[in-house]
Amino acid sequence: MGKSKNSDVFSLLLPLLFFTLVGTSHAGGIAIYWGQNGNEGTLSEACATGRYTHVNIAFLNKFGNGQTPEMNLAGHCNPATNSCTKFSAEIKDCQSKNIKVLLSIGGGIGSYTLASVEDARNVSTFLWNTFLGGKSSTRPLGDAVLDGIDFDIEQGSTENYEHLARFLKAYSSKGKRVYLGAAPQCPIPDRFLGTALDTGLFDFVWVQFYNNPPCQYADGSVTNLLNSWNRWTSTVPAGKIFLGLPAAPAAAGSGFIPADVLTSQILPVIKESPKYGGVMLWSRFFDVQNGYSTSIIGSV
């Protein structure tokens, strides 16, 4: 006996029904910080692994308050001698693989602050002309146009970062979209970036769930981390939120999560959030040492 037309329709509906019932788990990516250890390999090598969706070049660690901005890429190159322009081709190589490449400003060591709204405007102009779509006679990373700016603000003044975010985002009107990333600590609100995050302008927020005992994985318990994650995804306006983790025990003072715990007890839960973006790792150097991204990529 041949099938009726109705059974054809039913067989088409079954897969749709299956996908609807499975739940709303969201696939994510892995963001990595690169630039703070000369032994971590090149940018192209990082992107060639196929494991990363976002790379933050770290750091522009001196800016604002009238200072001449400075970039520190550890052992990779010296911006003062123009030797970092070699990474222009590598940035373009990463972008050709659909990897977003951002410049991270701030970091744990440096001298940076935004003294006023006007200072924030000046820094945004500098970033646009020097690393994004503008023009400058001095572009430390050459003519590559980065995809955006990542805010890793951990010291100095807590003021005016919301203005920097607005000024930078406004440059999206000039053609290429300017993406904004941020790396706040997991306690809410973040002391330095809370006000900036409230603007809702950030595309990627990689929350640091380490070196913060009240909201990180500790002593085999995932409760504090999951509670904090739920607060982030339900109260902070952002495009995508990433779980920021150390890629090895040595990468942070506390908060390292064994890969099997992450993949079995944490990722299945946090992937239910529509705001889930993936996992951020500090840093490429530690990931090379420990192979963490390789261990988790099948579950992210």
Residue, then its C-alpha position, 0 to 999 in steps of 0.5 A: m500500500g502506498k502512503s497517503k498524502n497526510s502521512d507525508v505531511f506527518s513525516l515532515l512535521l516529526p523532525l520539527l516537533f522533535f527540535t521543538l521538544v529538545g529544548t533551547s540549548h544554545a551553541g557557543g564559541i570560545a573567546i581567548y586573550w592573546g598578547q601577554n606572553g611571547n611563548e604563546g605562538t602567533l595570532s595566526e597560529a591561535c586562529a588556525t586551531g579552529r577553536y576560537t571565535h573571538v580573540n582579544i589582543a591584550f593590552l592597550n594599558k596606558f590611556g586617558n587623562g592626557q597620557t600618550p597611549e601605550m600598548n604592551l604585547a609582552g614578548h611579541c613585539n615592541p610598538a615603540t619600534n614599529s615591530c607590531t605591524k607584522f600582526s596586521a596580516e595575521i589579524k586579517d587572516c583571523q578575520s578571514k576565518n570569521i573570527k572577531v578580533l578586538l583590542s583589549i584596553g586596560g588590564g591588571i597592570g598599567s596606567y589608565t583612567l578617563a578624567s571626563v566625558e571629553d577625555a572619553r571622547n578623545v580616547s574614542t577618537f584615538l582608538w578609532n583612528t589608530f585601530l579601527g576604521g579611521k586614519s592615523s600615521t601611527r597604527p601600531l598593528g598596521d592597516a588591519v581594521l579591528d572588529g572592536i574594543d574590549f574593556d578590561i578595566e580593573q583599576g583607576s577611576t570608575e567614571n566615564y566608561e559609559h561615555l567611551a562605549r557610546f562614542l565608540k559605538a557611534y562609529s558603527s554609523k561610518g560603515k563597519r560595525v564596531y563591536l564592544g566587549a567587556a570583562p567585568q568581575c562576577p560580583i554585580p554590579d562591577r565596580f568599574l564597568g557596571t554603569a557602562l554595561d547598563t547602556g546595553l551597548f556591549d555585544f560580548v560580556w565575558v564575565q570573570f568567574y575567577n579570583n572572586p570566591p563569592c561567585q565562582y566554582a569552589d570546593g566542588s560546588v557549582t552553586n555560587l557560580l550558577n546563581s551568579w550566572n543567572r543574575w548576569t543573564s537576567t539583569v544585565p543588558a548585553g548581546k551575549i554573555f560568556l563564562g570567563l575562566p582560567a585555562a589552567p590552574a596557574a592562570a588565576g589565583s582561584g576559580f579553575i574548573p576541571a574540564d569534566v566538571l565544566t562539561s557535565q555540571i555547568l555548560p548543560v545548565i548555562k546553555e539554556s540561557p538565550k544570552y549564552g555566548g560561550v566560554m572565555l579563557w585566560s589566556r592563549f598561553f595557558d591554553v597552549q600549556n593545558g589544552y583546555s579548549t580542546s577538552i571542552i570545545g565539543s560541549v561549548 
